[in-house]
Amino acid sequence: MRQKSLVKTVWKRAFRACERAMIAAVNRRDKVCQICKSDFVLQADHAIVSRKHLSTFFEIRQMVLLCRTCHGHKTWKNFGTEVRVAEIVRKREGVDFINWVQQQSRQIKKWSVEELENMTEYFKGVATNGGNHVAH
């Protein structure tokens, strides 16, 4: 049986911890679905997806809390929900931010364990002390 690389295991653990901390920060900040105001089965969602490159994955300003129903509508592009989510972020952060995130989402980013750990600590303080921005 092939052994997992210790470096990959440490990185993946740091990545998941950072992701959980970011989701908790989004929950503290938004508290309810940003579309329908429901508080039932909430999920953090990226307004602009960067799954391929991960460059904007941890950009909390583009994160929006959605209920399961609204998240499903956005995922399947029903009822213009993806446009509504982008509009929520544009109103909150401005059009320059949206343009920046779209540009950044095309860049490849390889997060180091140290960067992930630093962001995890940062996210633990977001919305509890008034902060709401990620420092890259």
KEKEDREN-861651 format. One line per 10 residues: number of its first residue (from 1); their letters; for each residue x, y, z of N, C-alpha, C, CB. Coordinates in Angstrom, 2 decimals. Glycine has a CB too. Example, Ala and Ser with C-alpha at 12.3 -4.5 7.8 and 13.67 -1.06 7.14 Angstrom:
1 = as = 13.19:-5.69:7.80:12.30:-4.50:7.80:13.20:-3.30:7.80:11.31:-4.47:9.05  12.85:-2.25:7.08:13.67:-1.06:7.14:12.90:0.03:7.87:14.08:-0.60:5.72
! end
This chain:
1 = mrqkslvktv = 0.84:-1.18:0.00:0.00:0.00:0.00:0.89:1.25:0.00:-0.95:-0.01:1.22  0.54:2.20:-0.83:1.31:3.43:-0.95:1.00:4.37:0.21:1.02:4.12:-2.29  2.05:4.95:0.80:1.86:5.87:1.91:1.58:7.27:1.40:3.08:5.87:2.83  0.76:7.99:2.13:0.49:9.38:1.78:1.69:10.23:2.17:-0.80:9.89:2.47  1.96:11.22:1.37:3.04:12.15:1.68:2.67:12.95:2.92:3.31:13.09:0.48  3.58:13.05:3.86:3.34:13.81:5.08:3.11:15.27:4.76:4.52:13.66:6.04  3.82:15.81:3.78:3.66:17.21:3.38:2.24:17.45:2.87:4.70:17.61:2.29  1.74:16.55:2.01:0.38:16.69:1.48:-0.65:16.58:2.59:0.10:15.63:0.40  -0.43:15.67:3.53:-1.36:15.49:4.63:-1.40:16.74:5.51:-0.98:14.25:5.47  -0.26:17.30:5.82:-0.20:18.52:6.64:-0.85:19.67:5.89:1.27:18.87:6.99
11 = wkrafracer = -0.57:19.79:4.60:-1.17:20.86:3.80:-2.69:20.71:3.75:-0.59:20.87:2.37  -3.17:19.51:3.49:-4.61:19.29:3.39:-5.29:19.58:4.73:-4.90:17.84:2.96  -4.68:19.19:5.82:-5.24:19.47:7.15:-5.31:20.98:7.38:-4.40:18.79:8.26  -4.26:21.71:7.00:-4.24:23.16:7.16:-5.28:23.82:6.25:-2.83:23.73:6.84  -5.43:23.30:5.03:-6.41:23.83:4.09:-7.82:23.66:4.63:-6.29:23.12:2.72  -8.15:22.48:5.12:-9.50:22.21:5.66:-9.77:23.04:6.91:-9.65:20.72:5.99  -8.77:23.21:7.77:-8.95:24.04:8.97:-9.22:25.49:8.58:-7.69:23.96:9.89  -8.51:25.97:7.58:-8.70:27.34:7.10:-10.09:27.49:6.48:-7.61:27.72:6.07  -10.49:26.50:5.71:-11.82:26.53:5.09:-12.92:26.56:6.16:-12.02:25.31:4.16  -12.79:25.72:7.18:-13.79:25.70:8.27:-13.83:27.04:9.00:-13.48:24.57:9.28
21 = amiaavnrrd = -12.66:27.64:9.25:-12.61:28.94:9.93:-13.25:30.02:9.08:-11.16:29.32:10.27  -13.03:29.99:7.77:-13.64:30.98:6.88:-15.15:30.82:6.86:-13.07:30.84:5.45  -15.64:29.60:6.79:-17.09:29.36:6.78:-17.70:29.85:8.09:-17.39:27.86:6.57  -17.04:29.60:9.19:-17.55:30.08:10.49:-17.58:31.61:10.51:-16.66:29.54:11.65  -16.58:32.25:9.93:-16.54:33.71:9.89:-17.69:34.26:9.03:-15.19:34.21:9.33  -17.97:33.61:7.90:-19.08:34.03:7.04:-20.40:33.87:7.79:-19.10:33.20:5.72  -20.54:32.78:8.53:-21.75:32.57:9.34:-21.91:33.65:10.40:-21.71:31.20:10.00  -20.82:34.02:11.07:-20.89:35.08:12.08:-21.24:36.42:11.45:-19.56:35.19:12.83  -20.70:36.68:10.25:-20.93:37.96:9.59:-22.36:38.08:9.05:-19.94:38.15:8.46  -22.81:37.07:8.31:-24.07:37.20:7.59:-25.29:36.72:8.38:-23.98:36.42:6.31
31 = kvcqicksdf = -25.16:35.69:9.16:-26.18:35.15:10.05:-27.41:34.52:9.39:-26.64:36.22:10.93  -27.88:35.04:8.26:-29.04:34.49:7.55:-28.75:34.45:6.06:-30.32:35.32:7.83  -29.60:33.73:5.32:-29.46:33.68:3.86:-29.55:35.10:3.32:-30.55:32.77:3.23  -28.61:35.47:2.49:-28.54:36.83:1.97:-29.54:37.09:0.85:-27.15:37.13:1.48  -30.26:36.06:0.42:-31.29:36.24:-0.60:-32.68:36.23:0.03:-31.18:35.15:-1.67  -33.01:35.15:0.76:-34.38:35.01:1.27:-34.52:35.27:2.76:-34.89:33.64:0.97  -33.39:35.51:3.44:-33.34:35.81:4.88:-33.70:34.62:5.77:-34.26:36.96:5.19  -33.71:33.42:5.22:-33.97:32.21:5.99:-32.75:31.90:6.85:-34.30:31.00:5.05  -32.97:31.20:7.96:-31.84:30.76:8.78:-31.79:29.24:8.86:-31.93:31.36:10.19  -32.41:28.57:7.87:-32.48:27.12:7.86:-31.42:26.53:6.92:-33.88:26.66:7.44
41 = vlqadhaivs = -30.58:25.66:7.42:-29.52:24.96:6.68:-28.73:25.94:5.82:-30.12:23.84:5.81  -27.87:26.71:6.46:-27.08:27.74:5.78:-25.77:27.19:5.25:-26.81:28.91:6.71  -25.35:27.70:4.07:-24.12:27.26:3.42:-23.38:28.48:2.89:-24.42:26.26:2.27  -22.08:28.52:3.13:-21.26:29.60:2.58:-21.01:29.32:1.11:-19.92:29.75:3.36  -21.07:30.36:0.29:-20.92:30.20:-1.16:-19.99:31.27:-1.71:-22.28:30.25:-1.86  -19.21:30.90:-2.71:-18.34:31.85:-3.41:-19.15:32.55:-4.49:-17.10:31.14:-4.01  -19.11:33.86:-4.52:-19.81:34.60:-5.58:-19.14:34.34:-6.92:-19.83:36.12:-5.27  -17.82:34.29:-6.92:-17.06:34.04:-8.14:-16.21:32.80:-7.88:-16.17:35.29:-8.55  -16.44:31.77:-8.65:-15.82:30.48:-8.41:-14.39:30.45:-8.95:-16.65:29.36:-9.04  -13.48:29.92:-8.14:-12.10:29.74:-8.55:-11.62:28.37:-8.08:-11.19:30.87:-7.99
51 = rkhlstffei = -12.40:27.35:-8.33:-12.04:26.00:-7.88:-10.78:25.49:-8.56:-13.18:25.05:-8.12  -10.59:25.86:-9.80:-9.46:25.33:-10.57:-8.13:25.86:-10.03:-9.61:25.69:-12.05  -8.07:27.16:-9.75:-6.80:27.76:-9.38:-6.67:28.09:-7.89:-6.59:29.01:-10.16  -7.77:28.13:-7.17:-7.80:28.41:-5.72:-7.32:29.81:-5.34:-6.96:27.40:-5.01  -7.05:30.67:-6.29:-6.48:31.97:-5.98:-7.42:32.85:-5.16:-6.10:32.67:-7.25  -8.71:32.75:-5.36:-9.66:33.58:-4.60:-10.52:32.75:-3.66:-10.56:34.37:-5.56  -10.13:31.51:-3.45:-10.92:30.61:-2.61:-11.12:31.17:-1.20:-10.25:29.25:-2.54  -10.08:31.78:-0.63:-10.15:32.28:0.73:-10.41:33.79:0.81:-8.86:31.96:1.45  -10.92:34.37:-0.24:-11.27:35.80:-0.24:-12.66:35.92:0.38:-11.23:36.42:-1.70  -12.70:36.23:1.66:-13.95:36.23:2.42:-14.93:37.31:1.95:-13.66:36.41:3.89
61 = rqmvllcrtc = -14.42:38.37:1.36:-15.31:39.43:0.90:-16.22:38.97:-0.24:-14.50:40.63:0.44  -15.86:37.91:-0.94:-16.70:37.41:-2.01:-17.63:36.30:-1.52:-15.84:36.91:-3.16  -17.54:35.93:-0.27:-18.37:34.86:0.28:-19.74:35.40:0.68:-17.67:34.21:1.49  -20.76:34.58:0.46:-22.13:34.93:0.77:-22.77:33.72:1.45:-22.93:35.36:-0.51  -23.55:33.98:2.50:-24.26:32.91:3.18:-25.62:32.71:2.52:-24.42:33.22:4.70  -25.89:31.47:2.11:-27.15:31.14:1.44:-27.79:29.95:2.13:-26.92:30.85:-0.07  -29.13:29.90:2.11:-29.81:28.71:2.59:-29.64:27.60:1.54:-31.33:28.99:2.89  -29.97:26.40:1.92:-29.79:25.26:1.01:-30.56:25.46:-0.30:-30.24:23.96:1.68  -31.78:25.99:-0.20:-32.60:26.19:-1.40:-31.97:27.22:-2.34:-34.02:26.63:-1.01  -31.61:28.38:-1.80:-31.01:29.43:-2.64:-29.66:28.97:-3.20:-30.83:30.72:-1.84
71 = hghktwknfg = -28.89:28.22:-2.41:-27.61:27.71:-2.88:-27.83:26.76:-4.05:-26.86:27.00:-1.74  -28.85:25.91:-3.96:-29.17:25.00:-5.06:-29.58:25.76:-6.31:-30.28:24.05:-4.65  -30.39:26.82:-6.12:-30.80:27.63:-7.27:-29.58:28.27:-7.94:-31.80:28.73:-6.84  -28.64:28.76:-7.13:-27.43:29.38:-7.69:-26.60:28.33:-8.44:-26.59:30.04:-6.58  -26.42:27.17:-7.82:-25.62:26.11:-8.43:-26.17:25.69:-9.78:-25.55:24.91:-7.50  -27.49:25.58:-9.88:-28.12:25.13:-11.12:-28.55:26.29:-12.01:-29.32:24.26:-10.80  -28.14:27.50:-11.62:-28.42:28.71:-12.41:-29.92:28.91:-12.66:-27.68:28.63:-13.75  -30.71:28.69:-11.60:-32.16:28.88:-11.66:-32.53:30.28:-11.18:-32.88:27.82:-10.82  -33.51:30.89:-11.82:-34.13:32.14:-11.37:-33.14:33.30:-11.29:-34.77:31.93:-10.03  -32.03:33.24:-11.99:-31.05:34.33:-11.97:-30.36:34.50:-10.63:-31.72:35.60:-12.34
81 = tevrvaeivr = -30.36:33.44:-9.82:-29.79:33.54:-8.47:-28.31:33.85:-8.50:-30.02:32.24:-7.72  -27.55:33.32:-9.48:-26.11:33.61:-9.52:-25.86:35.09:-9.75:-25.42:32.78:-10.62  -26.74:35.74:-10.51:-26.62:37.19:-10.74:-26.96:37.94:-9.46:-27.55:37.64:-11.90  -27.97:37.48:-8.74:-28.35:38.12:-7.48:-27.22:38.04:-6.46:-29.63:37.47:-6.91  -26.55:36.90:-6.39:-25.44:36.73:-5.46:-24.30:37.69:-5.82:-24.94:35.27:-5.46  -23.97:37.77:-7.09:-22.92:38.70:-7.52:-23.32:40.14:-7.21:-22.64:38.55:-9.04  -24.59:40.46:-7.34:-25.08:41.81:-7.03:-24.96:42.12:-5.54:-26.54:41.96:-7.49  -25.21:41.13:-4.69:-25.06:41.31:-3.24:-23.61:41.69:-2.93:-25.46:40.01:-2.48  -22.67:40.96:-3.52:-21.25:41.23:-3.27:-20.86:42.59:-3.87:-20.36:40.10:-3.87  -21.36:42.90:-5.06:-21.04:44.19:-5.68:-21.53:45.35:-4.81:-21.68:44.28:-7.09
91 = kregvdfinw = -22.73:45.24:-4.26:-23.26:46.30:-3.39:-22.44:46.43:-2.12:-24.72:46.03:-3.05  -22.01:45.30:-1.57:-21.27:45.30:-0.31:-19.82:45.76:-0.49:-21.30:43.92:0.31  -19.17:45.31:-1.59:-17.73:45.54:-1.75:-17.37:46.49:-2.88:-17.06:44.23:-1.98  -18.27:46.73:-3.83:-17.99:47.65:-4.92:-17.61:46.93:-6.21:-16.89:48.59:-4.53  -17.78:47.63:-7.31:-17.52:47.05:-8.63:-16.02:46.81:-8.85:-18.07:47.97:-9.73  -15.17:47.64:-8.28:-13.72:47.43:-8.43:-13.31:46.10:-7.80:-12.94:48.59:-7.78  -13.92:45.77:-6.68:-13.61:44.49:-6.03:-14.03:43.33:-6.92:-14.32:44.39:-4.66  -15.23:43.40:-7.50:-15.71:42.34:-8.39:-14.74:42.15:-9.56:-17.14:42.67:-8.92  -14.31:43.25:-10.16:-13.36:43.17:-11.27:-12.04:42.55:-10.83:-13.10:44.56:-11.86  -11.57:42.93:-9.64:-10.33:42.38:-9.10:-10.45:40.88:-8.86:-9.95:43.09:-7.79
101 = vqqqsrqikk = -11.56:40.44:-8.26:-11.75:39.02:-7.99:-11.82:38.23:-9.29:-13.04:38.79:-7.16  -12.52:38.76:-10.28:-12.59:38.06:-11.57:-11.21:37.92:-12.19:-13.53:38.82:-12.54  -10.40:38.96:-12.10:-9.04:38.90:-12.63:-8.20:37.90:-11.83:-8.38:40.30:-12.61  -8.27:37.99:-10.51:-7.49:37.10:-9.64:-7.90:35.64:-9.80:-7.65:37.52:-8.18  -9.19:35.39:-10.07:-9.67:34.02:-10.15:-9.03:33.24:-11.30:-11.17:34.01:-10.30  -8.39:33.94:-12.21:-7.71:33.29:-13.34:-6.25:32.99:-13.04:-7.81:34.16:-14.59  -5.77:33.43:-11.89:-4.38:33.23:-11.50:-4.24:31.94:-10.70:-3.87:34.43:-10.68  -3.12:31.29:-10.85:-2.85:30.08:-10.08:-2.22:30.48:-8.75:-1.92:29.10:-10.87  -2.74:29.92:-7.67:-2.21:30.21:-6.35:-1.98:28.90:-5.62:-3.16:31.13:-5.54  -0.79:28.73:-5.11:-0.48:27.56:-4.29:-0.22:28.07:-2.87:0.77:26.76:-4.86
111 = wsveelenmt = -1.19:27.82:-2.00:-1.10:28.29:-0.62:-0.08:27.46:0.14:-2.48:28.22:0.07  0.75:28.11:0.93:1.68:27.39:1.80:0.95:27.06:3.10:2.98:28.23:2.07  1.48:26.11:3.84:0.90:25.74:5.13:0.90:26.96:6.05:1.69:24.55:5.78  1.99:27.73:6.03:2.07:28.92:6.88:1.00:29.95:6.52:3.46:29.54:6.76  0.79:30.18:5.23:-0.26:31.11:4.80:-1.63:30.63:5.27:-0.26:31.26:3.26  -1.88:29.33:5.11:-3.16:28.77:5.53:-3.37:28.91:7.04:-3.25:27.29:5.13  -2.32:28.64:7.80:-2.42:28.79:9.25:-2.65:30.24:9.66:-1.15:28.26:9.93  -1.98:31.17:8.99:-2.18:32.60:9.29:-3.61:33.03:8.96:-1.17:33.46:8.50  -4.13:32.57:7.82:-5.50:32.93:7.46:-6.51:32.30:8.41:-5.80:32.49:6.02  -6.23:31.08:8.87:-7.11:30.43:9.84:-7.24:31.30:11.09:-6.59:29.02:10.20
121 = eyfkgvatng = -6.13:31.77:11.59:-6.16:32.65:12.77:-6.89:33.95:12.47:-4.73:32.95:13.25  -6.67:34.49:11.29:-7.36:35.73:10.89:-8.87:35.51:10.86:-6.87:36.20:9.50  -9.32:34.42:10.23:-10.75:34.15:10.11:-11.41:33.95:11.47:-10.98:32.92:9.24  -10.66:33.43:12.42:-11.23:33.24:13.76:-11.59:34.57:14.40:-10.25:32.49:14.65  -10.93:35.67:13.96:-11.22:36.99:14.51:-12.19:37.81:13.68:-9.96:37.75:14.65  -12.46:37.39:12.44:-13.36:38.14:11.56:-14.77:38.12:12.12:-13.33:37.57:10.13  -15.41:39.27:12.08:-16.79:39.46:12.51:-16.95:39.39:14.02:-17.67:38.42:11.86  -15.88:39.07:14.74:-15.98:39.15:16.20:-15.32:40.45:16.66:-15.32:37.92:16.87  -14.42:40.98:15.82:-13.76:42.22:16.20:-13.94:43.30:15.13:-12.28:41.97:16.44  -14.90:43.11:14.25:-15.20:44.13:13.25:-14.43:44.00:11.97:-14.94:45.46:13.81
131 = gnhvah = -13.45:43.11:11.88:-12.69:42.96:10.64:-13.49:42.20:9.61:-11.37:42.26:10.90  -13.27:42.51:8.33:-13.98:41.76:7.29:-13.18:41.63:6.02:-15.29:42.41:6.99  -11.87:41.80:6.08:-11.07:41.70:4.86:-9.92:40.73:5.05:-10.53:43.07:4.44  -9.56:40.07:3.98:-8.41:39.17:4.00:-7.20:39.94:3.52:-8.66:37.91:3.11  -6.11:39.79:4.21:-4.86:40.41:3.77:-4.07:39.35:3.01:-4.03:40.99:4.99  -3.78:39.61:1.74:-3.05:38.61:0.93:-1.58:38.89:1.00:-3.51:38.62:-0.54
! end
